[in-house]
Amino acid sequence: MAKDIVLVTGGAGYIGSVLVKKLLEKGEKVRVVDKLYFGDSALADIRGKIELKAGDVRQFDPDLLDGVKCVMHLGSLSNDPTAEFDPKANKEINFEGTMRVAEACKRKGVKKFTFASSCAIYGFHVDDIADEDHSTNPQSEYSQSKLDAENGLRSLVSAAFCPVMLRQATVFGFSNRMRWDLVANTMTKDAFASDRIHVYCAGDNWRPLVDVNDVAEAHIAMMQAPDDKVKGQVFNLVHKNYRILELGHWIAEIIKPKQKIEVNVLFGSKESRSYRVAGDKISQVTGFEPKVTVEDAVRSIWQVLHSGRYTDFTNPIYYNIEWMKLLVDMEQKLKLIGKVF
Ligand SMILES: NC(=O)c1ccc[n+]([C@@H]2O[C@H](COP(=O)([O-])OP(=O)(O)OC[C@H]3O[C@@H](n4cnc5c(N)ncnc54)[C@H](O)[C@@H]3O)[C@@H](O)[C@H]2O)c1
């Protein structure tokens, strides 16, 4: 059987839906496996061009790898609050689910495996800029599960299995499965909805950022990179490091000619995460470099906002933790009432 399919776990998500579209544009055949926590509407315009399988990586069926040449593994609980909400599910999905998919790949001869890890693994340190050799300091169940998965994947490296770990910075930019809970997206949305950008904890914490299109392109670049250059390697994926206060003012400046924006700085408890990362390794080793600036992304989000596509910013589906809480609540209620009608 020809192996010509790219399987994307989490392909209906914020990053995954952008990635799937790009893969199609590059002429790839795509299979998506996703639990569809947020539905499948992000894939609506390409629905007829992909194979979409509703499924959970915790029960990943190895037959899904038939005809697959590369797995891009993005399916997971995707932030700290969701992981804290259900640490057991977080460990089962983010660590054990990753290992289940990876072990199936190794058994079935699917060599290339790209993994959506996170710069959150670096946790808290402010005196230096972390390259991939820097010590890690996970501050949450989420980042610990990503680190455990990276280590697990590294232990599987062999002539037949080539995992590549992308430590993605906090992502920004527009996706059909929009997340308004990511810092640059939140600030842009708040500026639009209330003429005000809120900066919490005085905004003196550092955060590395990268655009969603660059993240998608990076997974594709890792698929295309020679195995001997990337096998078992960890790469930071960052466009630029920002202090959150600086980011707030910068986004206000981008928008200012169109709308006057107040930057509202709130003081109080310290952020537990603050880190800067170096992104040189990926370009030195593979030639790939993130290109999209916050300015580009804010401008395109701004256009979408003005198109009237989004009016209800309070809808929990845009905020991962709010949505997961709602789903659990509904699950409990449905147990009591059975079918709704
Ligand atoms: N967005 C960011 O800033 C960021 C930063 C670093 C790393 N990451 C990682 O990138 C990946 C994608 O993040 P995103 O922002 O697109 O998040 P997202 O929540 O929008 O998408 C995650 C997708 O995975 C699916 N999923 C969750 N659990 C699953 C399971 N058990 N089985 C199958 N599918 C499952 C969800 O239904 C969803 O479609 C995640 O692994 C996340 O941890 C994201």
The ligand as an SDF file (V2000), in Angstrom:
LIG
                    3D

 44 48  0  0  0  0  0  0  0  0999 V2000
   -1.9590   27.4810   21.0610 N   0  0  0  0  0  0  0  0  0  0  0  0
   -0.7940   27.6490   21.6830 C   0  0  0  0  0  0  0  0  0  0  0  0
   -0.4180   28.7750   22.0910 O   0  0  0  0  0  0  0  0  0  0  0  0
    0.1210   26.4700   21.8960 C   0  0  0  0  0  0  0  0  0  0  0  0
    1.4310   26.7080   22.3660 C   0  0  0  0  0  0  0  0  0  0  0  0
    2.2690   25.6170   22.5610 C   0  0  0  0  0  0  0  0  0  0  0  0
    1.8430   24.3420   22.2820 C   0  0  0  0  0  0  0  0  0  0  0  0
    0.5550   24.1390   21.8390 N   0  0  0  0  0  0  0  0  0  0  0  0
    0.1240   22.7720   21.5240 C   0  0  0  0  0  0  0  0  0  0  0  0
   -0.2960   22.7260   20.1540 O   0  0  0  0  0  0  0  0  0  0  0  0
   -1.3400   21.7810   20.0090 C   0  0  0  0  0  0  0  0  0  0  0  0
   -2.5460   22.4190   19.3560 C   0  0  0  0  0  0  0  0  0  0  0  0
   -3.0110   23.4880   20.1710 O   0  0  0  0  0  0  0  0  0  0  0  0
   -4.2480   24.3920   19.7610 P   0  0  0  0  0  0  0  0  0  0  0  0
   -3.9690   25.7670   20.2210 O   0  0  0  0  0  0  0  0  0  0  0  0
   -4.5840   24.1450   18.3490 O   0  0  0  0  0  0  0  0  0  0  0  0
   -5.3690   23.8000   20.7330 O   0  0  0  0  0  0  0  0  0  0  0  0
   -6.8890   23.4230   20.4560 P   0  0  0  0  0  0  0  0  0  0  0  0
   -7.4440   23.1420   21.8120 O   0  0  0  0  0  0  0  0  0  0  0  0
   -7.5460   24.4300   19.6030 O   0  0  0  0  0  0  0  0  0  0  0  0
   -6.8060   22.0830   19.6230 O   0  0  0  0  0  0  0  0  0  0  0  0
   -6.5420   20.8240   20.1760 C   0  0  0  0  0  0  0  0  0  0  0  0
   -7.3250   19.8140   19.3760 C   0  0  0  0  0  0  0  0  0  0  0  0
   -7.0230   18.5180   19.9240 O   0  0  0  0  0  0  0  0  0  0  0  0
   -8.2120   17.8090   20.0500 C   0  0  0  0  0  0  0  0  0  0  0  0
   -8.0690   16.8270   21.1300 N   0  0  0  0  0  0  0  0  0  0  0  0
   -8.0040   17.0670   22.4520 C   0  0  0  0  0  0  0  0  0  0  0  0
   -7.9290   15.9200   23.1320 N   0  0  0  0  0  0  0  0  0  0  0  0
   -7.9260   14.9290   22.2070 C   0  0  0  0  0  0  0  0  0  0  0  0
   -7.8830   13.5340   22.3000 C   0  0  0  0  0  0  0  0  0  0  0  0
   -7.8720   12.9070   23.4860 N   0  0  0  0  0  0  0  0  0  0  0  0
   -7.8920   12.7980   21.1620 N   0  0  0  0  0  0  0  0  0  0  0  0
   -7.9650   13.4120   19.9530 C   0  0  0  0  0  0  0  0  0  0  0  0
   -8.0180   14.7530   19.8090 N   0  0  0  0  0  0  0  0  0  0  0  0
   -7.9960   15.5080   20.9220 C   0  0  0  0  0  0  0  0  0  0  0  0
   -9.2870   18.8390   20.3600 C   0  0  0  0  0  0  0  0  0  0  0  0
  -10.5920   18.3540   20.0360 O   0  0  0  0  0  0  0  0  0  0  0  0
   -8.8460   19.9990   19.5040 C   0  0  0  0  0  0  0  0  0  0  0  0
   -9.4570   19.9800   18.2340 O   0  0  0  0  0  0  0  0  0  0  0  0
   -1.6360   21.2350   21.4010 C   0  0  0  0  0  0  0  0  0  0  0  0
   -0.9070   20.0270   21.5630 O   0  0  0  0  0  0  0  0  0  0  0  0
   -1.0710   22.2990   22.3190 C   0  0  0  0  0  0  0  0  0  0  0  0
   -0.7070   21.7750   23.5700 O   0  0  0  0  0  0  0  0  0  0  0  0
   -0.3000   25.1690   21.6280 C   0  0  0  0  0  0  0  0  0  0  0  0
  1  2  1  0
  2  3  2  0
  2  4  1  0
  4  5  1  0
  4 44  2  0
  5  6  2  0
  6  7  1  0
  7  8  2  0
  8  9  1  0
  8 44  1  0
  9 10  1  0
  9 42  1  0
 10 11  1  0
 11 12  1  0
 11 40  1  0
 12 13  1  0
 13 14  1  0
 14 15  2  0
 14 16  1  0
 14 17  1  0
 17 18  1  0
 18 19  2  0
 18 20  1  0
 18 21  1  0
 21 22  1  0
 22 23  1  0
 23 24  1  0
 23 38  1  0
 24 25  1  0
 25 26  1  0
 25 36  1  0
 26 27  1  0
 26 35  1  0
 27 28  2  0
 28 29  1  0
 29 30  1  0
 29 35  2  0
 30 31  1  0
 30 32  2  0
 32 33  1  0
 33 34  2  0
 34 35  1  0
 36 37  1  0
 36 38  1  0
 38 39  1  0
 40 41  1  0
 40 42  1  0
 42 43  1  0
M  CHG  2   8   1  16  -1
M  END
$$$$
